Structures are given as C-alpha cells and as structure tokens.
Amino acid sequence: MRILVTGAAGFIGFHVAMRCRQLGHFVVGLDNFNPYYDVRLKRARQQVLSNAGVDIVEHSVEEESSLQQLVKKESITHIIHLAAQAGVRYSLEAPHTYLRSNIDGFLSILEAARAFPHIRTIWASSSSVYGANTKLPFSEEDRTDTPTNLYGATKKANEVMASSYHHLFKMPLIGLRFFTVYGPWGRPDMAYFLFADKIIRGEPIDLFGEGKLRRDFTYIDDIVDGIVAALTSQKQYAIYNLGNTKPESVVDLVTCLEEAFQKKAVIRLKPQPPGDMVETCADIQKAADDLGFSPKTSLKTGIGSFAAWYREYSKLFS
C-alpha cells in the first residue's frame, strides 16, 4: 500500500504512520503543525517518523490543490484522514477553527478521493457524535442528531458528507468513531496528560462533574489495530465504533495515575462544564464482526505504559 496519513504529527496519526511503516507499507504524512498544543511534541514525533522512513509534508489539509498534487505525486492508494481540530472545550473558544479544519479539511479529502477513485479512505469520526444520547452502550444504529458541542457537530457533519459522497460517486469510505484515546505520545490537552503533569508537580487537579464523568478509555495500540484492519476491509461504506467497552470514572483514571507515578493527587471537585457528555461506552460488535476488532489493554496497563513514556520524554513539554 501507498498510504497518506493526515495529521501525522498528531497523537493518533503518529502511531498509525509508525505501524503502517512497520508493516512494510510506503507512508507519507501531512500536517500543518498548528500550535493548539506545544509544537515541540509534534516535532519530536516528526523526528521519530523521519528516522523510520516517513516524511511529513507541511501544509494544511484544507489546501485542496496541494493535497491532490501530493496524492498524485506519491501514487497514493489509501488515505487515513486523522487531521482535525480536536478538543471539546476549545470549540467554545475558537469555533471557526473547527469549521475550517474539520469541515473544509474533510471536504478536501473527499474531493481528493473523488479525483482519484481508486483510493480507499479511512477517516476519523468521534464518540462525540452521540451527544445527548443516554442509551448505553452507544451503537452505530443509534441516532446521532443531538451532539452537545461543536466538535461533535463537525464530526456528525463529516459522516453526513461522507454518506452523500459515497452515494453520489461510489467512493470507498470507512468512518471510525474513536472513544477517548490515550497512551504514550498523547495530547497534552487531554485529562490523563494534564493530571499526570499536575500530580508530578504536586499541583491540584480539577475533576469536572465532581469526578462522576465516565469515559470508555481506549488505548492507542488497540485503536491502531482497528484502523489498520479497516485498510483491508472489503466494505465500500461503513461507520464503526472503536472503543474499549469498559467505561471507567475519572476517579478511576486518577487512581491509575497515582499508582503509576507513586504519588497522591491533590483533588478539587468542579461542576460539569457545558458540552461535556456524562458517560461514553462503545458497542463494538459491528467492528468485531467486520474488522476483527478486539481491544486488549486495561486502563491500568495503558496508564502504566503512558507513565513510562512520560518519565522519559517529559523534557519535551516541561
């Protein structure tokens, strides 16, 4: 395969590009290195990828003509589209950024796939599309028309856009709804990363929703397994949940971090912010049947692996 990974300097993109390269595929990355979080971490990921033989072309995915030139130049056969403006709470502060990156950027991907119809495209959706849904676990058959934040709304829009393009142009498109991905080389804006930093420094951590929020924490290696399996799927269009199926509270997360770093956290309980979901839980039967998806990593094991990486690489963001 000749694979283009967008968002290759990001958390999930980095791991996907590395895995595909290790499997012997040609891989080229695309990333705009935006400063949403410390760019030094993105540059460090880029260096690791470069050492593995993966180059990253630096421009934004919404630059449609540049994207199509890259696809043609590198004779791309598969696109794994992971570039997006992430973060639920930041969407309250910078909504236009989400529209440019997540809507315009995804349209560029769809147009590239339309221009080169032999390409199979795998793209990232999110558990955030389930929004106000209260039925657990979340199934792909559930309604997703009540996202509770703009980030989730953009991902829902992506799904509708993909459905229409597949209907019109018969393009092979596989969407993956990720559930709270964590692990080494992760995003510093995510709770487990922020908590680790504050625990190490002895600073108090804020538990929103008074610690009662529950998430289907899914380890990065399990997510990458699902993405790689989707590359060889024979489905022409499908949406899949990729989650761990075992929701745990934010208090459970803190306990795992305390054990991993052998230090107690100083906790402040805070009310639930607007836009946050109370609980997420993935029904993965469809992904298990079609992709052989079977997550294996417990939160304790995954946080232990993250802590080991953090100790070695914390100089990148200290």
N, C-alpha and C positions, 0 to 999 in steps of 0.2 A: 504494500500500500504506500501511497504518497500522500501524507496527511498534513493538512494545515490545522494548527491549533491556535485559535484566537484566545487572547488573554493568557498567553503562555508564560508571562512573568508573574501571573497571579497565583494564588494558592492551588486551586484545583487544576488549572492549566499547566502549571509546573509539573505536578505529579503525573498528569496524563501524558504530557510530552515525554517525560522520562520513561514511563512504562512502554509507550509505543516504540521509542528508540531501542529500549532493551529487548523488545520483541523482534527487532530487525527491520522495522519499517523506516522509510525516509520520513523525517519530520521537520517542518519549518514552522516557526512561531510568528505570531503577530501580537504586538502590544503597544499601547501608547504611553505606558509608564506614568499614568496620571498620579497626582500627589494626594489622592484620597487618604492614603496612609504612607508611612515612611518609604520613600523610593529606594533607600539603601537596601531594604529587604528584597525588593523586586530585582535590583541589580545583582544581588548575591545569588538569587535564583537563576538569573540570566547567565551568570558565570558558570554555575554548575551545569546548566544545559549546554553551554558552549563547549565545556570540557567533554560532554557526552556526544558531541557532534550535532547539536541542534542550534541553529542560528535563529535569532528573533529579529524580524523586520519591524522597525519602529514607526508606526503610524496608527491612526485611529481606524477602527473597523467601519465607521460611517463614511470614510473616504472611499466611495464606491469604485471609482475608476482605478485607484491604486490597488484595491483589493482584487479586482478582476485581472489586472495585469500580473499580480503575484500568482494567482491561481493558474493563469495560462503559462507563465514563465516556468513554474515548478511542476507543471503537468500533474496537478493535484487530482487525486481520485476520491479523497474523503476529507470533509471538513468537520472538525469538532469545535463547535462555537461556544466558548465559555466566557468571552469578553462581555462585561456588563458593569454598570454601576451598581454595586452591591450595597446592602445595609438598609434595614427598615427605618431606623430613626433618622438617619441622614436625609431620607427622602422628604422629611418635614422641613428641612433647612434648604435643600437645593433641588427642588422638583424638576427644573428644566434640564439639569444634568441627566436625570433618569430618562427623560424623553429622548434626548439626543443619543445617548449611548444605547439604551435598551430598545427603543422603537426604531429610530433611524438606523442604528447599527444593525439590528436584526433584518431590516428591510434590505440593507446592502448585502447581507449574507444570502437572503432569498433570491435577490437578483443575480448574484454570482452563480448560485445553484441553477437558476433558470437559464443563464447564458451557457453553462456547461452541464447539460442534463445528465451526463454520465456520473456526476458526483453524488455520493451519499453524504447526507448532512445529519450529524448528531448535534443536538443543541440543548442548552441548559434552561429548564424551567425551574420551579421552586415550590416547596410546600406552602409558600405564602399565598398561592392561588386559592387555597381552601378557605382562607379568611375567617368569616364568621361561622363556618360550618361547625356544628357541635357533635356530629355523629363520628364516633371513633371505632376502628381506625379509619383514616381517610382512604377512600377508594377512588380509582380513576373514573368510576361511574358516577361519583357524587357531583352535585352542582358546584360550580366554581365562579359564580357570578356575584359574589359578595366579598371581594378582597378588602381587608381592613386597613391597607396602607398603599401608597403609590407604587412602591417597589412591587408588591404583589399584583397590582393592577397592570403594570407594564409586562409582567410575566404572563398574565392571563391574555393580554393583547397579543403577545408573541404566539401563544397557542392558537388563537383565532386566525392570525395572519398565516401561520404555517398550514392550518387546515384549508384555508382558501387557496393558497398557492399549490398545495397538493391536488386539490380538486380541479383547479384550472390547468395545471401543467404536468400533473402526474409525477412530480419530483419525489424521490425517496427522502422522507424526513422523519427522524425519530427524536421525540422530546423526552427529557428526563427530569422529573421533579425531585430535586435534591432535598433531603431533610437534615438540617443543622450539621453540616460537615465540619469536622475538626481534625487536628493532628499536627505533626511536625511541618514547619514552613508555613504555618497558618497565617490568618489575617489578624493583625494586632487590634482591630476594632471589635473582634468577637469576644463574647463574655469570658470564655475559658482563658484566652490570652491576656485580657485585661486583668482578670482575677489573679493569674499567675504572677504578673508583674507587681501587683499591689501586695500580694502575700509575701513575695520576696523582699519588698521594700518595707514591710510592716505597716503599710497604709490601709485604711479601712476600705472595704469593698461594698458597693451598693447592690443589694438583692431586690430587684424590682418585682412587683407583685407580691411583696413580702415573702419571697422565696418559694411561693407556691406554683410558679410557672413551671410547666413540664415540657421537655423537648425530646424528640426522637434523635438523640445524638448519634451520628453515623461517622465511623472512622474513615479517613481518606482512602486507605487501601481498598476498603470494601466498595466505596463509590467508584474508584478507578476500575475495579473488576467489572462493575455494571456498564460503565462507559465503553470499555474495550469489547465487552460482549455485544454491545449494540452495533459495533462496527461491522460485524459479520452476520447480523440479523437479516433474514430474508423479508422481513416486513417492509412494506412500502410506506406505511404511515402508522405511527403508534405513539401513545403517551404512556410513560411508565413512572411509578413511584420507585425511588431508590432510598430506602431508609433502613433503620436497624430494627424496627418493630417493637422496641422496648423503651418507651418513654421514661425518663427519669427527671426528678426535680432539679432545680438549680442548686438546692441544698445538697443533693447527692453529688452534683458536679464539684461543689466546693469541698466536700469531704474527700473526694478522689484527689483533688489538687493538694489538700493538706497532707494526705498520706504520701503523695509523690514527692513533695518538696519538704516533707517532715517539718512543717511549720503551721501553726494555727492561724486562721484568718480572723481579722477584725471585721465584724459584720454590721452593716447598717441596713435595716429593712426600709424599703421605699415602696410607694404605691405603683401600681401597674401603669406604664406610660401609654398614651394614646397610640393605637395602631398595633400594639403587641398582641399576639394570639395567646390564649391561656394554655393550650396544650396542642402538641402535634404528635401524630402517630401514623405510620405508613402501613397500609395493606400492600404487601409486596407479592401477592400470589401471581399476579399477571407477569411481573418481571421474573419471578422464579420459573414459571412455566415456559416463557418465551426466550429468556436470556440465561437461564440457569443461575440467576442472582441469588446468593445466599450469604448475607453478612455474617462475619465470624468474630468480630472484635468487640469485647465488652468495653464499657466506659472506663473501668479501672485500668484495663490493659492499655487502651488507647491513650489515656491521660498519662500513664507511665511512660509511653514512648514519646509523647509530646514533651514531658518534663526533661527527659534525657536530651532531647534536641535543644530545648530551651537553655539548659545549662551550658551547652557547647557554643551556642550561637547568639546568646543574649547581647553580646557586644555589638551586634548589627543594629540594635534598636535601643540601646541604653544611652 
